[in-house]
Amino acid sequence: MKYVLAIDQGTTSSRAIVFDNKGEIVASAQQEFKQIYPTPGWVEHSTEDLLGSVVAVVGEALVRAGITAENLAAIGITNQRETTIVWDKGTGAPVYNAIVWQCRRTADYCEKLKKEGFAEKIYNKTGLVPDAYFSATKIKWILDNVDGARERAERGELAFGTVDTYLLWQLSKGKIFATDYTNASRTMLFNIHTLKWDKELLRLFDIPESMLPEVFPSSHYYGETDALLFGRPVPVCGVVGDQQAALFGQLCTKRGDVKNTYGTGCFLLMNTGNKAVKSQNGLVTTLGATAGDKPCYVLEGSVFVGGAVVQWLRDELKMISSAGESERLAREVEDNGGVYVVPAFTGLGAPYWDGSARGLITGITRGTTRAHIVRAALEGVAYEVSDIVEAMQCDAGIKLSRLAVDGGASANDFLMQFQSDILNCEVFRPKIAETTALGAAYLAGLKAGYWKDEEELKGLSSQKCGFTPHMGEAERIRLLSGWQKAVSRTQG
């Protein structure tokens, strides 16, 4: 039998999942790796940890599935986006740690770009707002701050890649230097209308074009892994940024389809078809994955801290011992007791885009308990999503009636029910929550001929769990008003 392997390289862990022809999980493996915080607001990864975890989980997943690389029809790669790696083309050695998408070290430079009037030009070309979130300013920081890096880059010796590009390079022993449309569109260097690296933006950020990979569709034959790595060469036929992978994995392939992923952050995407919708409400316009040669356009709103708030409750505050305990505690109290948690640990994303904002717990009284704070933290995630939905509805002129959800925190029934209540719409969770990996597998499998077309994918098993709203309108308005007050206190 043949299978498709999805490599899902995320912010806090790497996963490998083996899928069969029915889209079912045969086996999986996951490995967490260290987060590096050199100074407040800075986030890095060791590229050795990152690559080592990927190779380890692939081997473990194959063993658990009882197969070898001979049984793989194709590999699909999906990855944390915007995270920036610069390495030597000759040796493959990085010149600096990977700078993670959450890192805020270039926030002041982004504010400078806005003050100098570059925001509109950047948005018109890339669909993005000047923010430390995206890759361009991270590349510039490395070239400006690592000894000799700029000189080496100008001599053509250095390569830049988001995590997908770095993995392709390393897994092929330097034979593949490429990325896909979805990842390129998150760098703040790629023109989403011409589908090319933008020379004007490269000059603005002072980045040599020789550093940049080739760009291809998400469903594409990229090449093969090195034979020594997994025992034989395996074709890589899919590469896609994690959020666009989840959109495709949910089969949100029509205009108006919407999904939200509750991962480390929250990422809400709406498929807008072949039309790039210009946001007036703090969202970004980006490229989505398709099975064809041309990408679709997507409206996206990003929350920097989503499911990570549960890790914070567990690891830093020691309020819970496991993620599952958060749901039990949240149900111990009838409401939040007036407490709001705004998890703006690294600033506020869409629709506020306030890099200076920091987290806040407000409304605490002598009667506040651990359960109230845990509940308020979970509710805070749902409020953040609600803010983006409101902005998205205004931009696209489409009223949301159904939200497809996935990601680790979507397993929390309390959070999903509260999300349905506060949005006043149905929330649907697929049977297989790993839709990010599934999307990468779908894209790779379609290119490899493992699946015939999207119609075949839609016919696969896709049982879902639905949540319907029960909250009254007056209560919804009251809670949202309290949230807006709490958010206003984090800003400035």
Backbone torsions as a table, in degrees:
resi	resn	phi	psi	omega
1	MET	NA	152.5	176.2
2	LYS	-108.3	151.7	-180.0
3	TYR	-137.5	167.7	172.8
4	VAL	-115.7	134.7	179.1
5	LEU	-105.2	128.8	174.2
6	ALA	-107.0	127.1	171.2
7	ILE	-99.8	118.1	-179.0
8	ASP	-114.0	96.5	-177.3
9	GLN	-94.1	105.5	-174.5
10	GLY	-103.3	-175.1	-174.6
11	THR	-71.9	-36.4	-176.8
12	THR	-113.9	-10.5	-179.7
13	SER	-158.1	164.4	172.9
14	SER	-115.1	142.6	179.0
15	ARG	-131.3	150.7	170.4
16	ALA	-129.4	130.9	-177.2
17	ILE	-131.4	130.1	177.0
18	VAL	-96.6	123.5	179.6
19	PHE	-111.1	144.5	175.0
20	ASP	-96.4	-174.7	-173.9
21	ASN	-68.3	-16.2	178.0
22	LYS	-92.0	3.7	-178.0
23	GLY	77.0	16.6	-179.8
24	GLU	-93.8	150.0	177.6
25	ILE	-78.3	123.0	177.2
26	VAL	-89.7	-42.6	179.5
27	ALA	-162.0	156.8	178.7
28	SER	-150.0	162.2	176.0
29	ALA	-148.0	147.7	-177.6
30	GLN	-141.9	143.5	177.7
31	GLN	-142.7	124.0	176.0
32	GLU	-79.8	157.9	175.0
33	PHE	-139.5	166.0	-170.7
34	LYS	-69.6	139.5	170.9
35	GLN	-97.1	134.0	-176.7
36	ILE	-110.2	125.4	-178.8
37	TYR	-122.4	84.8	-175.6
38	PRO	-62.3	-32.1	-180.0
39	THR	-158.9	158.8	-177.7
40	PRO	-52.5	129.9	179.4
41	GLY	90.2	-10.8	179.3
42	TRP	-100.3	139.2	178.9
43	VAL	-137.6	130.4	-179.3
44	GLU	-136.5	162.5	171.2
45	HIS	-128.2	146.8	168.8
46	SER	-77.2	125.6	179.6
47	THR	-65.4	-28.6	176.2
48	GLU	-65.1	-43.7	176.9
49	ASP	-61.5	-43.8	-176.3
50	LEU	-63.3	-53.6	-178.6
51	LEU	-66.2	-41.9	180.0
52	GLY	-60.8	-38.8	179.5
53	SER	-66.8	-37.0	179.2
54	VAL	-64.7	-49.8	-179.8
55	VAL	-61.3	-39.5	-178.6
56	ALA	-65.1	-45.3	-175.9
57	VAL	-72.2	-31.9	175.8
58	VAL	-62.0	-48.0	178.7
59	GLY	-60.1	-43.0	-179.0
60	GLU	-66.4	-40.9	-179.6
61	ALA	-64.8	-40.1	178.7
62	LEU	-64.6	-41.4	178.6
63	VAL	-63.6	-45.3	-179.2
64	ARG	-64.1	-32.2	178.8
65	ALA	-79.9	-12.3	-179.0
66	GLY	72.2	31.2	-177.6
67	ILE	-130.7	174.2	173.1
68	THR	-123.6	178.8	179.1
69	ALA	-61.1	-21.7	177.4
70	GLU	-60.0	-27.0	-176.5
71	ASN	-88.3	1.0	-176.3
72	LEU	-93.6	124.5	175.1
73	ALA	-76.5	-33.8	-177.6
74	ALA	-170.3	163.1	172.6
75	ILE	-115.6	138.1	170.5
76	GLY	-116.2	136.5	-179.3
77	ILE	-114.2	130.1	170.9
78	THR	-129.5	151.3	-165.9
79	ASN	-151.8	156.6	167.9
80	GLN	-58.3	132.9	-174.9
81	ARG	-91.5	165.4	174.8
82	GLU	68.3	-25.8	177.9
83	THR	-56.0	132.3	-164.7
84	THR	-114.6	129.0	177.5
85	ILE	-128.8	134.0	174.7
86	VAL	-122.4	128.5	-176.5
87	TRP	-138.6	165.4	179.6
88	ASP	-79.5	127.8	-177.3
89	LYS	-67.5	-25.4	-178.4
90	GLY	-80.2	-44.0	-174.7
91	THR	-103.7	-19.9	-175.3
92	GLY	79.6	1.6	-177.9
93	ALA	-80.0	133.4	178.3
94	PRO	-69.7	148.6	176.7
95	VAL	-88.2	-11.8	-179.0
96	TYR	-161.8	162.6	173.1
97	ASN	-56.2	157.9	171.2
98	ALA	-65.0	128.7	175.7
99	ILE	-92.4	117.0	-170.2
100	VAL	-77.4	152.2	-178.7
101	TRP	-54.5	-30.2	-178.7
102	GLN	-73.6	-15.2	-170.7
103	CYS	-66.8	136.3	-174.8
104	ARG	-109.9	16.6	-173.6
105	ARG	-62.9	-23.6	-178.6
106	THR	-103.1	16.8	-177.4
107	ALA	-60.7	-40.8	-179.6
108	ASP	-64.3	-39.9	178.1
109	TYR	-64.0	-37.8	178.1
110	CYS	-65.2	-38.5	175.9
111	GLU	-64.2	-36.5	177.0
112	LYS	-62.6	-42.3	177.5
113	LEU	-60.1	-41.5	179.3
114	LYS	-64.4	-45.1	-178.6
115	LYS	-65.1	-30.0	179.7
116	GLU	-85.3	3.3	172.0
117	GLY	86.6	20.1	-177.3
118	PHE	-91.2	-6.9	-173.2
119	ALA	-60.7	-45.2	-176.6
120	GLU	-66.3	-42.4	179.1
121	LYS	-61.7	-44.6	-179.8
122	ILE	-63.5	-43.3	-179.5
123	TYR	-65.3	-44.0	-177.8
124	ASN	-61.6	-30.8	-179.0
125	LYS	-89.4	-41.5	-170.3
126	THR	-109.8	-16.2	-175.2
127	GLY	78.4	5.5	-176.1
128	LEU	-112.9	159.7	174.9
129	VAL	-100.3	149.3	177.7
130	PRO	-61.6	111.3	-178.7
131	ASP	-152.9	148.6	179.8
132	ALA	-62.9	-16.0	178.3
133	TYR	-55.6	-40.3	-170.9
134	PHE	-87.9	169.7	-165.7
135	SER	-76.8	-33.3	-167.8
136	ALA	-54.8	-48.3	-176.9
137	THR	-72.0	-23.9	175.1
138	LYS	-68.8	-42.4	176.8
139	ILE	-60.4	-48.0	-179.4
140	LYS	-58.7	-41.2	179.9
141	TRP	-61.0	-44.5	179.6
142	ILE	-62.0	-45.3	-179.4
143	LEU	-64.4	-33.4	-177.3
144	ASP	-83.8	-21.3	-169.9
145	ASN	-118.8	-12.6	177.2
146	VAL	-97.4	124.9	-176.6
147	ASP	-52.7	123.5	174.9
148	GLY	79.7	-4.5	-174.7
149	ALA	-64.5	-44.8	-177.7
150	ARG	-64.1	-42.8	179.8
151	GLU	-62.6	-41.8	179.1
152	ARG	-66.2	-38.7	178.7
153	ALA	-64.0	-42.7	-178.8
154	GLU	-68.1	-23.4	175.0
155	ARG	-84.1	-0.4	178.8
156	GLY	81.6	18.1	-174.7
157	GLU	-91.0	-15.8	-174.8
158	LEU	-110.6	149.2	176.9
159	ALA	-118.8	144.8	172.2
160	PHE	-112.7	144.3	171.7
161	GLY	-157.4	150.0	163.3
162	THR	-73.9	177.4	-170.1
163	VAL	-59.3	-35.8	179.3
164	ASP	-60.3	-44.4	-178.9
165	THR	-64.6	-42.3	179.0
166	TYR	-62.6	-42.2	179.0
167	LEU	-66.2	-43.4	178.3
168	LEU	-57.9	-44.2	-179.7
169	TRP	-62.0	-49.4	-175.6
170	GLN	-70.7	-40.5	-178.2
171	LEU	-71.2	-22.5	178.9
172	SER	-102.1	5.0	-176.6
173	LYS	56.8	43.9	173.7
174	GLY	85.6	4.7	-178.5
175	LYS	-83.4	-22.6	-179.2
176	ILE	-115.0	121.4	175.3
177	PHE	-126.8	88.7	-170.1
178	ALA	-153.6	165.0	171.5
179	THR	-146.4	-179.0	178.1
180	ASP	-116.1	172.8	-176.9
181	TYR	-58.2	-39.5	-174.4
182	THR	-67.2	-42.9	178.8
183	ASN	-71.0	-40.2	178.5
184	ALA	-59.9	-35.4	-176.6
185	SER	-70.9	-7.5	-179.7
186	ARG	-102.8	6.1	-176.4
187	THR	-88.8	-17.9	-173.1
188	MET	71.5	20.7	177.6
189	LEU	-125.9	-6.5	-171.9
190	PHE	-108.5	128.1	178.9
191	ASN	-81.3	113.4	-173.9
192	ILE	-77.1	-6.6	178.8
193	HIS	-96.5	-38.5	177.1
194	THR	-91.5	-14.4	-177.2
195	LEU	59.7	42.8	178.2
196	LYS	-140.5	156.4	171.1
197	TRP	-62.0	135.6	-173.3
198	ASP	-93.5	116.3	-175.4
199	LYS	-64.8	-35.3	179.4
200	GLU	-65.0	-40.6	178.4
201	LEU	-71.1	-35.3	175.6
202	LEU	-60.8	-37.9	176.8
203	ARG	-68.9	-39.6	-179.5
204	LEU	-59.6	-44.0	-177.5
205	PHE	-92.3	-1.0	177.5
206	ASP	57.5	54.2	-178.8
207	ILE	-119.5	121.0	178.9
208	PRO	-64.5	135.1	-178.1
209	GLU	-65.5	-23.2	-179.7
210	SER	-64.0	-16.7	179.2
211	MET	-76.9	-16.2	-166.1
212	LEU	-94.0	144.0	179.9
213	PRO	-79.6	165.3	170.5
214	GLU	-70.5	152.8	-177.0
215	VAL	-118.5	130.8	-177.4
216	PHE	-132.3	168.6	173.2
217	PRO	-61.1	160.1	-178.9
218	SER	-65.6	-38.6	177.2
219	SER	-97.1	98.4	-168.7
220	HIS	-160.3	147.2	175.1
221	TYR	-80.6	107.6	-176.8
222	TYR	-87.7	-23.8	-175.0
223	GLY	135.8	-164.6	-176.6
224	GLU	-121.9	152.8	173.4
225	THR	-71.1	157.3	178.2
226	ASP	-64.0	137.5	-174.2
227	ALA	-60.1	-32.2	-176.3
228	LEU	-74.5	-17.7	-172.2
229	LEU	-72.0	-51.7	-176.9
230	PHE	-118.3	12.4	177.4
231	GLY	99.4	-21.5	175.1
232	ARG	-161.6	158.9	176.8
233	PRO	-67.4	139.1	176.9
234	VAL	-125.2	130.2	-179.9
235	PRO	-69.2	135.6	172.6
236	VAL	-98.7	114.3	-173.0
237	CYS	-119.5	8.6	177.8
238	GLY	-153.5	131.7	173.8
239	VAL	-139.1	131.8	-175.4
240	VAL	-162.0	139.3	174.4
241	GLY	-60.5	148.0	-169.2
242	ASP	-57.6	-40.8	-176.4
243	GLN	-72.8	-38.1	175.2
244	GLN	-68.5	-30.2	175.6
245	ALA	-63.7	-43.4	179.2
246	ALA	-64.9	-38.5	177.4
247	LEU	-60.0	-44.9	179.8
248	PHE	-71.9	-37.2	178.2
249	GLY	-62.4	-30.2	175.3
250	GLN	-82.5	-1.1	-177.2
251	LEU	56.4	39.2	174.1
252	CYS	-85.8	70.7	-171.9
253	THR	-101.5	1.6	179.9
254	LYS	-110.5	154.0	178.4
255	ARG	-57.2	131.1	178.7
256	GLY	95.7	-12.0	176.8
257	ASP	-68.6	138.4	-175.3
258	VAL	-133.4	139.7	172.8
259	LYS	-138.1	156.5	172.5
260	ASN	-130.9	131.6	176.4
261	THR	-104.1	125.1	177.3
262	TYR	-98.7	82.0	177.1
263	GLY	-106.2	-142.9	173.2
264	THR	-55.0	-46.0	169.4
265	GLY	-108.7	-175.9	172.9
266	CYS	-115.9	138.9	-176.1
267	PHE	-136.4	111.9	-178.9
268	LEU	-102.9	125.3	-179.2
269	LEU	-126.8	138.0	173.6
270	MET	-120.9	126.5	176.2
271	ASN	-74.3	120.8	178.1
272	THR	-110.8	18.4	174.6
273	GLY	69.3	-138.0	-177.6
274	ASN	-89.5	12.2	-178.7
275	LYS	-112.7	126.9	174.6
276	ALA	-84.2	108.9	-178.6
277	VAL	-83.9	126.0	178.4
278	LYS	-84.1	123.1	-176.9
279	SER	-83.4	138.0	172.7
280	GLN	-108.1	6.0	-170.4
281	ASN	-132.3	33.4	171.7
282	GLY	81.5	11.5	175.8
283	LEU	-92.2	169.3	175.0
284	VAL	-113.3	155.0	176.2
285	THR	-108.2	129.1	-174.6
286	THR	-142.4	-177.8	-178.0
287	LEU	-102.2	140.9	178.6
288	GLY	-108.4	167.8	-178.3
289	ALA	-88.3	141.9	171.1
290	THR	-134.5	168.6	176.5
291	ALA	-83.6	-6.0	-178.8
292	GLY	-100.7	-168.1	-177.7
293	ASP	-80.0	-23.2	-178.2
294	LYS	-106.3	133.0	176.9
295	PRO	-74.8	164.4	170.2
296	CYS	-96.9	171.9	175.8
297	TYR	-101.5	151.4	-174.6
298	VAL	-139.3	138.8	166.7
299	LEU	-92.8	133.6	-176.7
300	GLU	-135.8	139.2	170.2
301	GLY	-123.7	134.4	-175.2
302	SER	-119.1	133.7	171.9
303	VAL	-106.7	123.3	-174.7
304	PHE	-65.4	-37.6	-177.9
305	VAL	-123.5	110.0	177.6
306	GLY	-116.4	-98.2	178.0
307	GLY	-62.0	-20.2	179.0
308	ALA	-62.2	-19.6	178.4
309	VAL	-65.7	-29.5	178.1
310	VAL	-70.5	-39.9	174.7
311	GLN	-61.2	-39.4	178.4
312	TRP	-62.1	-45.1	177.5
313	LEU	-60.2	-36.3	-176.8
314	ARG	-80.2	-49.3	-168.8
315	ASP	-89.9	-39.4	-177.2
316	GLU	-93.4	-48.2	-177.5
317	LEU	-86.2	-17.9	-179.9
318	LYS	58.3	31.5	-179.9
319	MET	-82.3	-24.2	178.3
320	ILE	-134.2	157.9	179.1
321	SER	-101.2	-15.7	178.9
322	SER	-152.4	160.6	179.5
323	ALA	-61.4	-37.3	-178.9
324	GLY	-63.3	-28.9	-179.5
325	GLU	-66.3	-25.3	-178.6
326	SER	-62.3	-37.7	179.4
327	GLU	-66.5	-43.6	179.8
328	ARG	-62.3	-44.8	-179.8
329	LEU	-64.8	-40.8	-178.9
330	ALA	-60.2	-31.0	-178.8
331	ARG	-83.5	-9.2	-179.4
332	GLU	-72.2	-21.0	-179.7
333	VAL	-115.5	151.5	-175.7
334	GLU	-72.8	-29.7	-179.8
335	ASP	-154.8	-171.3	-177.0
336	ASN	-81.7	-1.2	178.8
337	GLY	62.4	25.7	-179.4
338	GLY	83.2	3.3	-178.1
339	VAL	-90.8	136.1	173.6
340	TYR	-126.4	137.1	173.9
341	VAL	-115.0	119.0	175.3
342	VAL	-104.2	104.7	-173.5
343	PRO	-84.2	57.1	-178.7
344	ALA	-87.8	56.7	-174.6
345	PHE	-64.0	-33.1	179.6
346	THR	-123.9	34.4	-178.6
347	GLY	97.8	175.6	178.1
348	LEU	-105.4	132.0	175.8
349	GLY	-85.6	-145.7	-179.2
350	ALA	-62.2	147.5	-4.8
351	PRO	-91.3	13.8	-173.1
352	TYR	-90.5	-42.6	-178.0
353	TRP	50.9	57.1	178.9
354	ASP	-116.1	97.4	-178.2
355	GLY	-69.7	-17.1	-178.2
356	SER	-88.2	-11.5	-179.2
357	ALA	-66.5	148.6	176.5
358	ARG	-133.0	163.6	-173.8
359	GLY	-62.9	158.2	-174.9
360	LEU	-151.8	138.9	166.0
361	ILE	-116.7	122.1	-177.1
362	THR	-129.9	157.2	178.5
363	GLY	90.5	11.8	-177.9
364	ILE	-71.5	134.6	174.3
365	THR	-127.5	178.6	178.6
366	ARG	-62.8	-23.7	-179.3
367	GLY	-89.4	-0.4	-179.6
368	THR	-68.4	132.6	-179.7
369	THR	-114.7	171.8	175.3
370	ARG	-57.1	-39.6	-178.8
371	ALA	-62.4	-38.8	178.7
372	HIS	-62.6	-42.8	-177.9
373	ILE	-68.6	-40.7	178.1
374	VAL	-64.2	-43.9	178.2
375	ARG	-62.2	-44.3	-178.3
376	ALA	-64.0	-34.1	178.4
377	ALA	-65.7	-43.6	177.2
378	LEU	-65.0	-43.1	178.6
379	GLU	-61.6	-35.7	-180.0
380	GLY	-58.3	-36.5	177.3
381	VAL	-63.1	-44.4	180.0
382	ALA	-65.4	-37.0	177.8
383	TYR	-64.5	-40.9	179.3
384	GLU	-59.9	-41.9	178.1
385	VAL	-65.2	-40.7	179.0
386	SER	-59.6	-40.3	177.8
387	ASP	-58.8	-42.0	-178.5
388	ILE	-71.4	-40.5	178.6
389	VAL	-58.8	-43.2	179.5
390	GLU	-60.4	-44.6	178.9
391	ALA	-65.0	-40.3	-178.1
392	MET	-66.2	-41.1	178.7
393	GLN	-62.5	-39.2	179.0
394	CYS	-66.8	-42.6	-177.8
395	ASP	-68.6	-47.7	-172.5
396	ALA	-87.7	-15.5	-177.6
397	GLY	68.4	27.2	-178.9
398	ILE	-122.2	125.8	178.0
399	LYS	-82.7	123.9	-178.7
400	LEU	-73.9	126.3	177.8
401	SER	-116.9	-13.4	-175.7
402	ARG	-153.6	132.6	179.1
403	LEU	-119.9	121.9	173.6
404	ALA	-86.2	134.8	-175.1
405	VAL	-127.0	154.3	176.0
406	ASP	-160.3	-174.1	-178.2
407	GLY	93.4	162.9	-173.4
408	GLY	-54.9	-46.0	-175.8
409	ALA	-73.6	-11.8	177.4
410	SER	-69.3	-12.9	176.6
411	ALA	-72.7	-13.1	-179.0
412	ASN	-81.1	105.8	-176.5
413	ASP	-63.2	-35.4	178.1
414	PHE	-61.3	-47.1	-179.2
415	LEU	-62.5	-42.4	-178.3
416	MET	-66.4	-38.9	178.1
417	GLN	-67.6	-41.7	178.7
418	PHE	-65.8	-35.5	176.8
419	GLN	-62.0	-44.4	177.5
420	SER	-61.2	-42.5	-179.4
421	ASP	-63.9	-46.6	-173.2
422	ILE	-75.5	-24.7	175.8
423	LEU	-89.0	-19.0	-175.0
424	ASN	57.9	46.3	176.1
425	CYS	-149.7	167.2	178.8
426	GLU	-74.3	142.5	175.9
427	VAL	-119.7	127.3	-177.9
428	PHE	-118.7	128.9	179.4
429	ARG	-114.2	124.2	-177.8
430	PRO	-70.7	161.3	178.7
431	LYS	-61.3	-42.3	175.8
432	ILE	-95.6	108.0	-176.7
433	ALA	-73.9	-17.8	-176.7
434	GLU	-81.5	57.7	-175.6
435	THR	-73.5	-21.1	175.4
436	THR	-63.4	-52.8	177.1
437	ALA	-63.3	-38.8	-179.7
438	LEU	-62.2	-40.1	178.5
439	GLY	-62.2	-42.4	177.7
440	ALA	-64.0	-39.9	178.3
441	ALA	-64.9	-44.3	178.0
442	TYR	-56.8	-48.7	-176.5
443	LEU	-63.9	-41.4	178.4
444	ALA	-69.3	-43.7	-178.2
445	GLY	-64.8	-36.6	177.2
446	LEU	-64.0	-43.5	-179.7
447	LYS	-66.9	-36.1	-178.2
448	ALA	-80.9	-4.9	-178.2
449	GLY	80.1	12.0	178.4
450	TYR	-68.7	-39.7	168.7
451	TRP	-116.5	148.8	-173.7
452	LYS	-75.5	-51.4	-175.9
453	ASP	-162.5	-178.7	-177.7
454	GLU	-65.5	-30.0	178.7
455	GLU	-63.1	-37.9	176.6
456	GLU	-64.7	-39.9	179.2
457	LEU	-62.6	-39.6	-178.8
458	LYS	-67.8	-21.0	179.4
459	GLY	-85.1	-7.3	178.9
460	LEU	-73.0	161.4	179.8
461	SER	-56.5	127.7	-178.5
462	SER	-148.1	45.6	178.3
463	GLN	-58.8	141.3	-176.3
464	LYS	-130.9	158.0	175.0
465	CYS	-108.3	125.6	-175.8
466	GLY	-107.8	148.3	175.2
467	PHE	-125.2	131.5	-179.7
468	THR	-116.8	147.8	-175.1
469	PRO	-70.5	140.9	177.4
470	HIS	-125.6	-6.1	-173.9
471	MET	-79.5	141.4	176.6
472	GLY	-73.0	156.6	-175.6
473	GLU	-65.4	-38.9	-178.9
474	ALA	-63.8	-41.3	179.1
475	GLU	-66.6	-39.7	179.2
476	ARG	-61.4	-45.7	-179.1
477	ILE	-64.2	-41.5	-179.2
478	ARG	-62.4	-45.7	-178.5
479	LEU	-66.8	-41.7	179.4
480	LEU	-65.7	-35.0	177.2
481	SER	-63.9	-42.0	177.7
482	GLY	-64.3	-37.6	177.5
483	TRP	-63.3	-46.1	-179.2
484	GLN	-61.3	-37.5	176.4
485	LYS	-64.0	-42.1	179.6
486	ALA	-64.4	-42.8	179.3
487	VAL	-61.1	-42.3	-178.0
488	SER	-60.5	-27.0	-178.4
489	ARG	-80.9	-12.3	178.1
490	THR	-88.7	-15.8	-169.8
491	GLN	-87.7	156.1	176.1
492	GLY	75.0	NA	NA
